[in-house]
Amino acid sequence: MRVCPTEVAAAADRLAGRVRLTPVIDADVNGVAVALKLELLQHTGSFKPRGAFNRVLSETTSPRRLVAASGGNHGLAVAHVARELDGQAPHLDTVLVAVGGGGLIAGVCAWFDGRVRVVAVIVCGANTDPATVTDPP
């Protein structure tokens, strides 16, 4: 996949004000100079919100469903995007969270604070195709 400078600029415009500008610090690791980008200071503790916001905001229409096949950083980023865009996606009513002992579901429940239904699921051979997720009644 080839990305051109205009696409990078468009993504930067979409992300403006939605993600933190994280610092880069210089460090020495065993005598080797390295630069560290501190994405752990991002809203969800990783760089994943950048991609999640960019993907959702790249759509020409507001998505009806957000599906993430991750119980980790990407899943948390998608939940963050859904929360931040809640006013733009008022029909969000259910968030499915894969459980596996990591405590993610507790964070997701706290994040949505009763505004949506949070359902714990045990994933086994999960199909991540959004077209297969049915509309709520």
N, C-alpha and C positions, 0 to 999 in steps of 0.2 A: 504494500500500500504506500503510495507516494502522497505526501502532504506538502502543499505549497504555502508560501508565506501569507497569502491572502486568507487561507483557511485558518492559519494560526492566529492572525489578527482578528478574524471573526469570532473565534473561540474566546480570545481574550476579552472582546467586547461583551460576549454573553456572560462571562464569569465575573465581570466587573461588579464589585460590591457584594458578591455572593460567597467568595472564598477569601481566606486570609492571605495576605502577602507575607510569606514566611521568610525568615532570614537565612542567609548563607554565612557560615562561619568557617574560618580556616583553622585546621587542626594538624597536629603532627601525630602520625601513627607509626610507631617503630622507626622513626627517622624519615618517613615519607610524608610529604606535604599533601594533605587532602582537603577538599572543600566539602562541607556537610550542609545539605539543604534540610532545614529543620521542619519537615512536614508533620512531625509529631505534634506541632503546635496548631495544626489545622483543626477545624471544628470536630472532626471525628477521630483525630489522631493519626491520620494517614493522608496520602495524596488523592485517595479515591473520590472525594467529593468533586474534584475538578472534572473528572471524566463523567461522573454521574450527572452533574449539572449540565455539562456540555451536551451530552447525549439527549437528555430530556428537552433542553431548550433549543436544540437543533431541529426539533420536529416542527412542521408547519402548522399543525393543530395540536391542541393540548391532549396528551395521551390519556386514554381512558383507564389504562392499567399500567402499573409499574411492577415488573417482575424481576427479581434478582435471584440468581441461583448461587447464593452465598450466605453463609452464616457468619462471615467474618467482616473484614474491612469494607468490602464492596456492598454487602447487605446493609451494613450500618450507614454507608454513604447514601444509598438509595432511600433508606428510611429518613435520613436527614433532608434530602432533596424533597421528598414527599411532604415533610413537615414544613419546610421553608416555602414551598409553593402551594401550601394548603389553600390559600385564598384564591389561587389560580386553578386549583383542582378541587372544587368544593364537594365533589361526589365521592371522594375517597372515604370509604367506610370500613374497610377491613385490611389489616396487614397480617400476612402469614409469616411467621418467624420459625426458621428451622432451629430445633433445640438439640443441644449436644453437650451440655454441661459448662459452656463458656460464659453463661450469664448474660448473653446478648438480649434475651427476651425481657429481662428486668429493665434494662436500659431503654429498650424500645417502648415498653409500657410507660415508663416514666416520661419519655420524650413526648408521647402522644397524649398523656395526661387525661385519659378518658374520652378524648374527642373521636377516636375510632376504635373499632373492635380489633383486638390483637389476639391472634389464634396461634397457638404453638403446634407445630407439626414435626413429625419425625420423618425425615426424607429418606426414601428408599427407591432408587431408580427414578428420580424426579424428572419430569418433563418440563423444561423451562420455556416452552413455546407459549407466548402470551395468548395466542389464539385459542389455546385449549383451556384457559381459565374462564369459567363461566361468570356471567353477570350476576350480581346479587339480586335476590327476589325483590 
